Amino acid sequence: MKKSQDAQAKLLPLLEDGSPRFLLNQGEYFFYHQQYSRAKAVLLLLLDRIPEEDNLYARACHLLADIAKARGEHNAYVYYLALSAIADTRGATLEVSSLQELGRIMYLHGDVRHAYDYLSAALSEAVECNAPLRIIQSSNIFPIIESAHKAELRKSTVRIYIVMSIMAVLLAVLAITLYVLHRKNRLMNRMAVKLEEANNTKDVYISQFLNLCSIYMDKLNQFNKMVNRKITTGKVDDLLKLTKQGKFIEEQSKEFYDVFDDAFLHIYPSFVSEVNKLLREEERIILRDGEKLNTDLRIIAFMRLGIEESTRIAQMLNYSVYTIYTYRNKLKNRAISRDTFEEDVMKIKSMA
């Protein structure tokens, strides 16, 4: 170093005063004599006079980095190393030291990826230009950085696997959610169809109920006119005979049965087969031709509609309470399960 400084002192008078090479050597001279402020001022003046791709620009920036390092100015040290490495790259300089030093600093900062890239480039260029010192310097630290780089790659691979696993789980959750939503959608569609069918059934039932009321109002009006006519003409005996025969009641009951059978079977289309499932095979109900429901089935139908009192059923069917009670008792005896027969009847489902 002493001989270097002496040689430089002899060189300065031989260089053109104020030339770029003079300013670079003068800056080095001040640096070696620890006159950092004077060295920095001269080197900054040099940077203003030469292009960035000049090799002197790279050397001046590297010297400014050494000044910043000596002063403990870390950020400035990294900054001027980066400028020097950029100048070497633009000037196509292969024997580089700034890029190599910058890679080491990046490694100390924990930036393994950039450190690996910089040192790989520096080592490749040192080999290409056959610079043994640079090769040795890069080789000493490169294995450590390479192992750290591989460790970083392994961590990245693990993170990728974790992310892929999370995505797989999310996709599975999404698939399950879509499946559940699809099932709920289908269920809602079925419910909407059933609701529409129920509304249609209700409309039909109301229509038939109003039709029945209309028929009875018309029959009552006709009966009132006939009674008035019989009494007016003095044919009271005919009227008494008519009421004793019960023919009028029988006709009205038949019309009621027809309307009730149609309305009930529209709501419970499989009612007869469902009832027969509750009865023993030899006791099952067989309807005659043209018959929709018989007395047994009508009694069970009223039970299914929630009319459990024998008195009300007797009024509807124009039978005595004792007769209805007898029918119900016989039906229980014909059932597969006598004790749960009425509960089983309530479980028969409508078409809605």
C-alpha positions as a Markdown table, in Angstrom:
| # | Residue | x | y | z |
|---|---|---|---|---|
| 1 | Met | 0.0 | 0.0 | 0.0 |
| 2 | Lys | 2.9 | 2.3 | 0.8 |
| 3 | Lys | 4.5 | 1.7 | -2.6 |
| 4 | Ser | 1.1 | 2.1 | -4.3 |
| 5 | Gln | 0.6 | 5.5 | -2.6 |
| 6 | Asp | 4.2 | 6.6 | -3.6 |
| 7 | Ala | 3.6 | 5.6 | -7.2 |
| 8 | Gln | 0.3 | 7.4 | -7.3 |
| 9 | Ala | 2.0 | 10.6 | -5.9 |
| 10 | Lys | 4.6 | 10.4 | -8.7 |
| 11 | Leu | 1.8 | 9.7 | -11.3 |
| 12 | Leu | -0.4 | 12.8 | -10.6 |
| 13 | Pro | 2.1 | 15.4 | -11.9 |
| 14 | Leu | 2.4 | 13.4 | -15.2 |
| 15 | Leu | -1.4 | 13.5 | -15.8 |
| 16 | Glu | -3.2 | 16.4 | -17.5 |
| 17 | Asp | -4.5 | 18.6 | -14.7 |
| 18 | Gly | -8.4 | 18.4 | -14.5 |
| 19 | Ser | -8.6 | 15.4 | -16.9 |
| 20 | Pro | -10.9 | 12.4 | -15.9 |
| 21 | Arg | -8.0 | 10.1 | -15.1 |
| 22 | Phe | -6.3 | 12.9 | -13.1 |
| 23 | Leu | -9.5 | 13.4 | -11.0 |
| 24 | Leu | -9.9 | 9.6 | -10.4 |
| 25 | Asn | -6.3 | 9.3 | -9.2 |
| 26 | Gln | -6.5 | 12.4 | -7.1 |
| 27 | Gly | -9.7 | 11.1 | -5.5 |
| 28 | Glu | -7.9 | 7.8 | -4.8 |
| 29 | Tyr | -4.9 | 9.7 | -3.3 |
| 30 | Phe | -7.2 | 11.7 | -0.9 |
| 31 | Phe | -9.0 | 8.4 | 0.0 |
| 32 | Tyr | -5.8 | 6.6 | 0.9 |
| 33 | His | -4.8 | 9.5 | 3.1 |
| 34 | Gln | -8.2 | 9.4 | 4.7 |
| 35 | Gln | -9.2 | 12.8 | 3.4 |
| 36 | Tyr | -12.7 | 11.5 | 2.7 |
| 37 | Ser | -14.5 | 14.8 | 2.1 |
| 38 | Arg | -11.9 | 16.0 | -0.4 |
| 39 | Ala | -11.9 | 12.6 | -2.1 |
| 40 | Lys | -15.7 | 12.6 | -2.4 |
| 41 | Ala | -15.8 | 16.2 | -3.8 |
| 42 | Val | -13.3 | 15.3 | -6.5 |
| 43 | Leu | -15.1 | 12.0 | -7.4 |
| 44 | Leu | -18.5 | 13.7 | -7.6 |
| 45 | Leu | -17.0 | 16.3 | -9.9 |
| 46 | Leu | -15.6 | 13.4 | -12.1 |
| 47 | Leu | -19.1 | 11.8 | -12.3 |
| 48 | Asp | -20.6 | 15.0 | -13.7 |
| 49 | Arg | -18.0 | 15.1 | -16.5 |
| 50 | Ile | -18.1 | 11.5 | -17.9 |
| 51 | Pro | -20.9 | 9.2 | -19.3 |
| 52 | Glu | -22.4 | 6.5 | -17.1 |
| 53 | Glu | -21.1 | 3.6 | -19.3 |
| 54 | Asp | -17.5 | 4.8 | -18.9 |
| 55 | Asn | -15.2 | 2.4 | -17.0 |
| 56 | Leu | -13.9 | 5.4 | -15.0 |
| 57 | Tyr | -17.5 | 6.1 | -13.9 |
| 58 | Ala | -17.7 | 2.5 | -12.5 |
| 59 | Arg | -14.4 | 2.9 | -10.7 |
| 60 | Ala | -15.3 | 6.3 | -9.3 |
| 61 | Cys | -18.6 | 4.9 | -7.9 |
| 62 | His | -16.8 | 2.0 | -6.3 |
| 63 | Leu | -14.4 | 4.4 | -4.7 |
| 64 | Leu | -17.3 | 6.5 | -3.4 |
| 65 | Ala | -18.8 | 3.3 | -2.0 |
| 66 | Asp | -15.5 | 2.6 | -0.1 |
| 67 | Ile | -15.7 | 6.2 | 1.3 |
| 68 | Ala | -19.3 | 5.6 | 2.5 |
| 69 | Lys | -18.2 | 2.3 | 4.1 |
| 70 | Ala | -15.3 | 3.9 | 5.9 |
| 71 | Arg | -17.7 | 6.6 | 7.2 |
| 72 | Gly | -20.3 | 4.0 | 8.3 |
| 73 | Glu | -22.9 | 5.3 | 5.8 |
| 74 | His | -24.4 | 1.9 | 4.9 |
| 75 | Asn | -27.2 | 3.1 | 2.5 |
| 76 | Ala | -24.8 | 5.3 | 0.6 |
| 77 | Tyr | -22.4 | 2.3 | 0.4 |
| 78 | Val | -25.0 | 0.1 | -1.2 |
| 79 | Tyr | -26.2 | 2.9 | -3.5 |
| 80 | Tyr | -22.8 | 3.6 | -5.0 |
| 81 | Leu | -22.0 | -0.1 | -5.3 |
| 82 | Ala | -25.3 | -0.4 | -7.4 |
| 83 | Leu | -24.3 | 2.5 | -9.6 |
| 84 | Ser | -20.8 | 1.0 | -10.1 |
| 85 | Ala | -22.3 | -2.4 | -11.1 |
| 86 | Ile | -24.7 | -0.7 | -13.5 |
| 87 | Ala | -21.8 | 1.2 | -15.1 |
| 88 | Asp | -19.8 | -2.0 | -15.4 |
| 89 | Thr | -22.8 | -3.7 | -17.1 |
| 90 | Arg | -23.4 | -0.8 | -19.5 |
| 91 | Gly | -19.7 | -0.6 | -20.3 |
| 92 | Ala | -19.5 | -4.5 | -20.9 |
| 93 | Thr | -16.8 | -4.8 | -18.2 |
| 94 | Leu | -16.2 | -8.5 | -17.3 |
| 95 | Glu | -13.7 | -8.2 | -14.4 |
| 96 | Val | -16.2 | -6.7 | -11.9 |
| 97 | Ser | -15.9 | -6.2 | -8.2 |
| 98 | Ser | -18.9 | -4.0 | -7.4 |
| 99 | Leu | -21.5 | -6.6 | -8.5 |
| 100 | Gln | -19.7 | -9.3 | -6.5 |
| 101 | Glu | -19.6 | -7.0 | -3.4 |
| 102 | Leu | -23.2 | -6.1 | -3.9 |
| 103 | Gly | -24.2 | -9.8 | -4.0 |
| 104 | Arg | -22.5 | -10.3 | -0.6 |
| 105 | Ile | -24.3 | -7.3 | 0.9 |
| 106 | Met | -27.7 | -8.6 | -0.4 |
| 107 | Tyr | -27.0 | -11.9 | 1.2 |
| 108 | Leu | -26.2 | -10.2 | 4.6 |
| 109 | His | -29.6 | -8.3 | 4.2 |
| 110 | Gly | -31.4 | -11.6 | 3.7 |
| 111 | Asp | -32.2 | -11.0 | 0.1 |
| 112 | Val | -31.0 | -14.4 | -1.1 |
| 113 | Arg | -32.6 | -14.3 | -4.6 |
| 114 | His | -30.8 | -11.1 | -5.6 |
| 115 | Ala | -27.5 | -12.2 | -3.9 |
| 116 | Tyr | -27.6 | -15.5 | -5.9 |
| 117 | Asp | -28.3 | -13.6 | -9.2 |
| 118 | Tyr | -25.5 | -11.1 | -8.7 |
| 119 | Leu | -22.9 | -13.6 | -7.6 |
| 120 | Ser | -23.8 | -16.0 | -10.4 |
| 121 | Ala | -23.3 | -13.2 | -12.9 |
| 122 | Ala | -20.0 | -12.1 | -11.3 |
| 123 | Leu | -18.6 | -15.6 | -11.2 |
| 124 | Ser | -19.6 | -16.3 | -14.8 |
| 125 | Glu | -17.9 | -13.1 | -16.0 |
| 126 | Ala | -14.8 | -13.7 | -13.9 |
| 127 | Val | -14.5 | -17.2 | -15.5 |
| 128 | Glu | -15.0 | -15.7 | -19.0 |
| 129 | Cys | -12.3 | -13.1 | -18.6 |
| 130 | Asn | -10.0 | -15.5 | -16.6 |
| 131 | Ala | -9.7 | -13.3 | -13.5 |
| 132 | Pro | -8.4 | -15.8 | -10.8 |
| 133 | Leu | -8.8 | -13.4 | -7.9 |
| 134 | Arg | -12.4 | -12.7 | -8.7 |
| 135 | Ile | -13.1 | -16.4 | -9.1 |
| 136 | Ile | -11.6 | -17.2 | -5.7 |
| 137 | Gln | -13.5 | -14.3 | -4.0 |
| 138 | Ser | -16.9 | -15.4 | -5.6 |
| 139 | Ser | -16.2 | -19.1 | -4.9 |
| 140 | Asn | -15.7 | -18.5 | -1.2 |
| 141 | Ile | -19.1 | -17.1 | -0.5 |
| 142 | Phe | -21.1 | -18.6 | -3.5 |
| 143 | Pro | -21.7 | -22.1 | -2.0 |
| 144 | Ile | -23.2 | -20.5 | 1.2 |
| 145 | Ile | -25.5 | -18.3 | -0.9 |
| 146 | Glu | -26.4 | -21.2 | -3.2 |
| 147 | Ser | -27.4 | -23.4 | -0.3 |
| 148 | Ala | -29.4 | -20.5 | 1.1 |
| 149 | His | -31.0 | -20.0 | -2.3 |
| 150 | Lys | -31.9 | -23.7 | -2.5 |
| 151 | Ala | -33.4 | -23.5 | 1.0 |
| 152 | Glu | -35.4 | -20.5 | -0.2 |
| 153 | Leu | -36.5 | -22.5 | -3.2 |
| 154 | Arg | -37.6 | -25.3 | -0.9 |
| 155 | Lys | -39.5 | -22.9 | 1.2 |
| 156 | Ser | -41.2 | -21.5 | -1.9 |
| 157 | Thr | -42.0 | -25.1 | -3.0 |
| 158 | Val | -43.5 | -25.8 | 0.4 |
| 159 | Arg | -45.5 | -22.6 | 0.2 |
| 160 | Ile | -46.7 | -23.6 | -3.2 |
| 161 | Tyr | -47.8 | -27.0 | -1.9 |
| 162 | Ile | -49.6 | -25.4 | 1.0 |
| 163 | Val | -51.4 | -22.9 | -1.3 |
| 164 | Met | -52.3 | -25.8 | -3.6 |
| 165 | Ser | -53.6 | -27.8 | -0.7 |
| 166 | Ile | -55.6 | -24.8 | 0.6 |
| 167 | Met | -57.0 | -24.3 | -3.0 |
| 168 | Ala | -57.9 | -28.0 | -3.2 |
| 169 | Val | -59.7 | -27.7 | 0.2 |
| 170 | Leu | -61.5 | -24.6 | -1.0 |
| 171 | Leu | -62.4 | -26.2 | -4.3 |
| 172 | Ala | -63.8 | -29.2 | -2.3 |
| 173 | Val | -65.8 | -26.9 | -0.1 |
| 174 | Leu | -67.0 | -25.0 | -3.1 |
| 175 | Ala | -68.0 | -28.3 | -4.8 |
| 176 | Ile | -69.9 | -29.4 | -1.6 |
| 177 | Thr | -71.5 | -25.9 | -1.4 |
| 178 | Leu | -72.6 | -26.0 | -5.0 |
| 179 | Tyr | -74.0 | -29.6 | -4.5 |
| 180 | Val | -75.9 | -28.5 | -1.4 |
| 181 | Leu | -77.2 | -25.4 | -3.2 |
| 182 | His | -78.2 | -27.6 | -6.1 |
| 183 | Arg | -80.1 | -30.0 | -3.9 |
| 184 | Lys | -81.8 | -27.2 | -2.0 |
| 185 | Asn | -82.7 | -25.6 | -5.4 |
| 186 | Arg | -84.2 | -28.9 | -6.6 |
| 187 | Leu | -86.0 | -29.3 | -3.2 |
| 188 | Met | -87.4 | -25.8 | -3.6 |
| 189 | Asn | -88.5 | -26.5 | -7.1 |
| 190 | Arg | -90.3 | -29.6 | -5.9 |
| 191 | Met | -91.9 | -27.7 | -3.1 |
| 192 | Ala | -93.0 | -25.0 | -5.6 |
| 193 | Val | -94.5 | -27.7 | -7.8 |
| 194 | Lys | -96.2 | -29.3 | -4.8 |
| 195 | Leu | -97.4 | -25.9 | -3.6 |
| 196 | Glu | -98.9 | -25.3 | -7.0 |
| 197 | Glu | -100.5 | -28.7 | -7.0 |
| 198 | Ala | -101.9 | -28.0 | -3.5 |
| 199 | Asn | -103.3 | -24.6 | -4.7 |
| 200 | Asn | -104.9 | -26.3 | -7.7 |
| 201 | Thr | -106.4 | -29.0 | -5.4 |
| 202 | Lys | -107.7 | -26.3 | -3.1 |
| 203 | Asp | -109.3 | -24.5 | -6.0 |
| 204 | Val | -110.9 | -27.7 | -7.2 |
| 205 | Tyr | -112.1 | -28.5 | -3.6 |
| 206 | Ile | -113.5 | -25.0 | -3.1 |
| 207 | Ser | -115.2 | -25.2 | -6.5 |
| 208 | Gln | -116.8 | -28.5 | -5.7 |
| 209 | Phe | -117.8 | -27.3 | -2.2 |
| 210 | Leu | -119.4 | -24.2 | -3.7 |
| 211 | Asn | -121.1 | -26.4 | -6.3 |
| 212 | Leu | -122.5 | -28.6 | -3.5 |
| 213 | Cys | -123.8 | -25.6 | -1.7 |
| 214 | Ser | -125.4 | -24.3 | -4.9 |
| 215 | Ile | -127.0 | -27.7 | -5.5 |
| 216 | Tyr | -128.4 | -27.8 | -1.9 |
| 217 | Met | -129.7 | -24.2 | -2.1 |
| 218 | Asp | -131.4 | -25.1 | -5.4 |
| 219 | Lys | -132.9 | -28.3 | -3.9 |
| 220 | Leu | -134.0 | -26.5 | -0.8 |
| 221 | Asn | -135.7 | -23.9 | -3.0 |
| 222 | Gln | -137.4 | -26.6 | -5.0 |
| 223 | Phe | -138.5 | -28.4 | -1.9 |
| 224 | Asn | -139.8 | -25.2 | -0.4 |
| 225 | Lys | -141.9 | -24.6 | -3.6 |
| 226 | Met | -143.2 | -28.1 | -3.6 |
| 227 | Val | -144.2 | -28.0 | 0.1 |
| 228 | Asn | -145.9 | -24.6 | -0.5 |
| 229 | Arg | -147.7 | -26.0 | -3.5 |
| 230 | Lys | -148.9 | -29.2 | -1.6 |
| 231 | Ile | -150.1 | -27.1 | 1.3 |
| 232 | Thr | -151.9 | -24.6 | -0.9 |
| 233 | Thr | -153.7 | -27.4 | -2.8 |
| 234 | Gly | -154.5 | -29.3 | 0.4 |
| 235 | Lys | -152.4 | -32.3 | -0.4 |
| 236 | Val | -150.9 | -32.5 | 3.0 |
| 237 | Asp | -151.2 | -36.3 | 3.0 |
| 238 | Asp | -148.9 | -36.5 | -0.1 |
| 239 | Leu | -146.4 | -34.3 | 1.7 |
| 240 | Leu | -146.5 | -36.5 | 4.7 |
| 241 | Lys | -146.1 | -39.6 | 2.6 |
| 242 | Leu | -143.1 | -38.1 | 0.8 |
| 243 | Thr | -141.3 | -37.3 | 4.0 |
| 244 | Lys | -142.0 | -40.7 | 5.5 |
| 245 | Gln | -140.5 | -42.6 | 2.5 |
| 246 | Gly | -137.2 | -40.7 | 2.9 |
| 247 | Lys | -136.8 | -40.7 | -0.8 |
| 248 | Phe | -135.8 | -37.0 | -0.8 |
| 249 | Ile | -133.1 | -37.5 | 1.8 |
| 250 | Glu | -131.8 | -40.5 | -0.1 |
| 251 | Glu | -131.5 | -38.5 | -3.3 |
| 252 | Gln | -129.7 | -35.7 | -1.6 |
| 253 | Ser | -127.3 | -38.1 | 0.2 |
| 254 | Lys | -126.4 | -39.7 | -3.1 |
| 255 | Glu | -125.6 | -36.3 | -4.6 |
| 256 | Phe | -123.5 | -35.4 | -1.6 |
| 257 | Tyr | -121.6 | -38.7 | -1.8 |
| 258 | Asp | -120.8 | -38.2 | -5.5 |
| 259 | Val | -119.5 | -34.7 | -4.9 |
| 260 | Phe | -117.6 | -35.7 | -1.7 |
| 261 | Asp | -116.0 | -38.8 | -3.4 |
| 262 | Asp | -114.8 | -36.7 | -6.3 |
| 263 | Ala | -113.3 | -34.0 | -4.1 |
| 264 | Phe | -111.7 | -36.4 | -1.7 |
| 265 | Leu | -110.1 | -38.7 | -4.3 |
| 266 | His | -108.7 | -35.6 | -6.1 |
| 267 | Ile | -106.8 | -34.8 | -2.9 |
| 268 | Tyr | -106.0 | -38.4 | -2.0 |
| 269 | Pro | -105.9 | -40.3 | -5.4 |
| 270 | Ser | -104.3 | -43.4 | -3.9 |
| 271 | Phe | -106.5 | -43.5 | -0.8 |
| 272 | Val | -108.2 | -46.8 | -1.5 |
| 273 | Ser | -104.9 | -48.7 | -2.0 |
| 274 | Glu | -103.4 | -47.0 | 1.0 |
| 275 | Val | -106.3 | -48.1 | 3.2 |
| 276 | Asn | -106.1 | -51.6 | 1.9 |
| 277 | Lys | -102.4 | -51.7 | 3.0 |
| 278 | Leu | -103.6 | -51.2 | 6.6 |
| 279 | Leu | -106.1 | -54.1 | 6.4 |
| 280 | Arg | -105.4 | -57.8 | 6.4 |
| 281 | Glu | -105.3 | -59.3 | 3.0 |
| 282 | Glu | -108.6 | -61.2 | 3.4 |
| 283 | Glu | -110.3 | -58.2 | 4.8 |
| 284 | Arg | -109.4 | -55.7 | 2.1 |
| 285 | Ile | -112.1 | -53.5 | 0.6 |
| 286 | Ile | -113.2 | -54.3 | -3.0 |
| 287 | Leu | -115.4 | -51.7 | -4.7 |
| 288 | Arg | -118.1 | -52.5 | -7.1 |
| 289 | Asp | -118.1 | -51.3 | -10.7 |
| 290 | Gly | -118.6 | -47.6 | -10.9 |
| 291 | Glu | -118.2 | -47.1 | -7.2 |
| 292 | Lys | -115.6 | -44.6 | -6.0 |
| 293 | Leu | -116.0 | -45.0 | -2.3 |
| 294 | Asn | -118.3 | -47.0 | -0.1 |
| 295 | Thr | -119.5 | -46.4 | 3.4 |
| 296 | Asp | -116.4 | -48.0 | 5.1 |
| 297 | Leu | -114.1 | -45.8 | 3.0 |
| 298 | Arg | -116.2 | -42.6 | 3.6 |
| 299 | Ile | -116.0 | -43.1 | 7.3 |
| 300 | Ile | -112.2 | -43.6 | 7.1 |
| 301 | Ala | -112.0 | -40.5 | 4.8 |
| 302 | Phe | -113.8 | -38.4 | 7.4 |
| 303 | Met | -111.3 | -39.7 | 10.0 |
| 304 | Arg | -108.4 | -38.7 | 7.7 |
| 305 | Leu | -109.9 | -35.2 | 7.4 |
| 306 | Gly | -109.8 | -34.9 | 11.2 |
| 307 | Ile | -113.5 | -35.5 | 11.9 |
| 308 | Glu | -113.1 | -38.1 | 14.6 |
| 309 | Glu | -116.5 | -37.7 | 16.5 |
| 310 | Ser | -118.9 | -40.5 | 15.4 |
| 311 | Thr | -121.7 | -38.0 | 15.9 |
| 312 | Arg | -120.5 | -35.6 | 13.2 |
| 313 | Ile | -119.8 | -38.5 | 10.9 |
| 314 | Ala | -123.3 | -39.8 | 11.4 |
| 315 | Gln | -124.7 | -36.4 | 10.6 |
| 316 | Met | -122.7 | -36.2 | 7.4 |
| 317 | Leu | -123.6 | -39.7 | 6.2 |
| 318 | Asn | -127.2 | -39.7 | 7.5 |
| 319 | Tyr | -126.6 | -42.7 | 9.7 |
| 320 | Ser | -127.2 | -43.3 | 13.4 |
| 321 | Val | -124.3 | -42.8 | 15.8 |
| 322 | Tyr | -124.6 | -46.5 | 16.8 |
| 323 | Thr | -124.2 | -47.5 | 13.1 |
| 324 | Ile | -121.1 | -45.4 | 12.7 |
| 325 | Tyr | -119.6 | -46.8 | 15.9 |
| 326 | Thr | -120.3 | -50.3 | 14.7 |
| 327 | Tyr | -118.6 | -49.6 | 11.3 |
| 328 | Arg | -115.5 | -48.1 | 13.0 |
| 329 | Asn | -115.2 | -51.0 | 15.4 |
| 330 | Lys | -115.4 | -53.6 | 12.5 |
| 331 | Leu | -112.8 | -51.7 | 10.6 |
| 332 | Lys | -110.4 | -51.8 | 13.5 |
| 333 | Asn | -111.0 | -55.6 | 13.8 |
| 334 | Arg | -110.1 | -55.9 | 10.1 |
| 335 | Ala | -106.8 | -53.9 | 10.4 |
| 336 | Ile | -103.4 | -55.4 | 10.6 |
| 337 | Ser | -102.7 | -53.4 | 13.7 |
| 338 | Arg | -105.9 | -52.7 | 15.6 |
| 339 | Asp | -104.4 | -50.5 | 18.2 |
| 340 | Thr | -102.7 | -48.1 | 15.8 |
| 341 | Phe | -105.3 | -48.2 | 13.0 |
| 342 | Glu | -106.6 | -44.7 | 13.4 |
| 343 | Glu | -103.1 | -43.3 | 13.8 |
| 344 | Asp | -102.0 | -45.1 | 10.6 |
| 345 | Val | -105.0 | -43.6 | 8.8 |
| 346 | Met | -103.8 | -40.1 | 9.7 |
| 347 | Lys | -100.4 | -40.9 | 8.1 |
| 348 | Ile | -102.0 | -41.4 | 4.6 |
| 349 | Lys | -100.5 | -38.6 | 2.4 |
| 350 | Ser | -102.3 | -36.4 | -0.1 |
| 351 | Met | -101.0 | -35.9 | -3.6 |
| 352 | Ala | -99.5 | -32.5 | -2.5 |
